[in-house]
Amino acid sequence: MRFHFALTLQALWTGVCQAAMQHYPAAAWGHYDVCKSQVYSDEGLTWDYMACQPEAADMTQYLKVTLDPPNITCGDPPETYCALENPYMCNNECDATTEELAHPPGLMFDTEGRNPTTFWQSTSWKKYPKPLLVNITLSWNKTIELTEDIVLTFESGRPEQMVLEKSLDYGRTWQPYQFYATDCLDAFTMEPKTVQDLTQHTLLDIICTEDYSRGYVWKNDKTVRFEIKDRFALFAGPRLHNMASLYGQLDTTKKLRDFFTITDLRIRLLRPATGATMVDENNLSRYFYAISDIKVQGRCKCNLHANSCVYDKEKLSCECEHNTTGPDCGRCKRNYQGRAWSAGSYLPIPKGTANICIPSNIGPVTRVCDNELLRCQNGGTCISNVRCSCPPGYTGLLCEKRRCESELGGCGGPDSGQAHLTPPSTSRLLLLLLLGSVLLRGVSCRPAVL
């Protein structure tokens, strides 16, 4: 008997795990693209709410770019530039009045793969030794959650000193994301590090890296990165196969969530590529900045209350569900303030918790039910903290009443409709506990040990 039960247990474990992997593959934990679905209950067709968020997209198509100083773009007046690796090759012109020779900021975000390559270009370092400083600010007027590496492609040689900064309050305050230099100690008095030096406990540390600041000698190395996915991998594994773990951390750690959230990015260019220890003051037209591409992949932050984000009148806003409103779905709609607003939750995996806003006229009780203090009774199930789904034979706000009490003859007769409840056997109870463990807690699907 025990052996038969053990085999049944193992078969159930295997079947549940296979079903879970088929319906919720590891690589897709983060889609959350459905906010609600219709389900049948004792009360008929009702809505089942779940956490949701927009799909990731190329966010550069929605940004506004500003440069400081505003006249730092080349071409006014026209200039001739020399190649960094050959000071006598001076056949590159920049002229803002001629389309073929102009290099405006918008060319940092146009289609890649064009021939010849298009790029933004700064004025040359003609005021040396005064620093050639440029701030490039990317603004969305919307909170954005980053999902991929930020990648900058330089056509002029990568800067010898640069800082990437972020803002969470629409540019009012800034904090560094990462420092870049050929010599971190000399430039920023920081020990050089790479993202591989970080751990789960130091992920939020601001580092200086020397990996992306080489000069013209490495002409094929044009990109500068801020590594998002390598940081994700500290929780989700090297191939991001365990996104459930990452989303669990994002759900419970606000500082971690805010680290990947921005409203603005600022690229501070502090020193151009020189390719040498000394600057050739007789050929200052060799030194400038040029960027052909900037990639910023992410999604609108909607607090897990929307599965789409619209761009209208040059502004992004979430199409809010769950009776929420605001550009980030950050508050409850009018007349839906029966309890305090709360962001949705990724937990429990896979559907998360919607934390919907409920009507204001349900009385003094802010939660009809929950899984702690206001439990549904007699086997009822709490649906989104809004109502109890009662088993056959029971009714009431918390399934506290037997349905037969309101019927003719009460609950005493044989036709009362009150089923005789039998306590579950030990084996059935263990099976139910196993199901709950796998589906609600996201337990690793390892073979059961008999």
Buried (B, 14 or more C-beta within 10 A) or exposed (E): EEEEEEEEBBEBBEEBBEEBEEEBEBEEBBBBEBBBEEEEEBEEEBBBBBBBBBBBBEBBEBBEBBBEEEEBBBBEEBBEBBBBEEBEEBEBBBBBEEEEBBBBBEBBBEEEEEEEEBBBBBBBBEEEEEEBBBBBBBBBBBBBBBBBBBBBBBBBBBBBBBBBBBBBEEBEEBEBBBBBBBEBEEBBEBEBBEBEEBEEEEBEEEBBBBBBBBBBEEEEBBBBBBBBBBBBBBBBBEEBBBBBBBBBBBBEBEEBBBBBBBBBBBBBBBBBBBBEEEBBEEBBBBBBBBBBBBBBBBBBBBBBBBBBBEEEEEEBBBBBBBBBBBBBBBBBBEEBBBBEBBBBBBBBBBBBBBBBBBEBEBEEEBBBBEEEEBEBBBBBBBBBBBBBBBBEBBBBBBBBBBBBEEBEEEBEEEEBEBEEEEEEEEBEEBBEEBEEEBBEEBBEBEEBEE
